[in-house]
Amino acid sequence: MSVYTKLACFVGGALFGSAGIKLLSSKDAKNAYVHATAAGLRMKDCVMGTVTTVQENAADILASAKDLNEARAAKEAEETAASKVESAEA
């Protein structure tokens, strides 16, 4: 590569970079950034609402499962006590 080719590539890159910065910092680009950020925040709110619902449902399921296990354990304890009373009477 000749020196002129390298220099032309450097100058072209610098100009492209300057134009890119101008383009990215333009009023229209900032407006697009605002809209994209607002959409992201709306999405986050929606997802967090869904996560909250799932967490509440999971807590309800856990509480029901604990109640079921306690009721089952109480029933087994009653059956065990009843069988001990019957074997003691016999």
Rosetta blueprint (number, residue, H / E / L):
1 M L
2 S L
3 V H
4 Y H
5 T H
6 K H
7 L H
8 A H
9 C H
10 F H
11 V H
12 G H
13 G H
14 A H
15 L H
16 F H
17 G H
18 S H
19 A H
20 G H
21 I H
22 K H
23 L H
24 L H
25 S L
26 S L
27 K H
28 D H
29 A H
30 K H
31 N H
32 A H
33 Y H
34 V H
35 H H
36 A H
37 T H
38 A H
39 A H
40 G H
41 L H
42 R H
43 M H
44 K H
45 D H
46 C H
47 V H
48 M H
49 G H
50 T H
51 V H
52 T H
53 T H
54 V H
55 Q H
56 E H
57 N H
58 A H
59 A H
60 D H
61 I H
62 L H
63 A H
64 S H
65 A H
66 K H
67 D H
68 L H
69 N H
70 E H
71 A H
72 R H
73 A H
74 A H
75 K H
76 E H
77 A H
78 E H
79 E H
80 T H
81 A H
82 A H
83 S H
84 K H
85 V H
86 E H
87 S H
88 A H
89 E H
90 A L
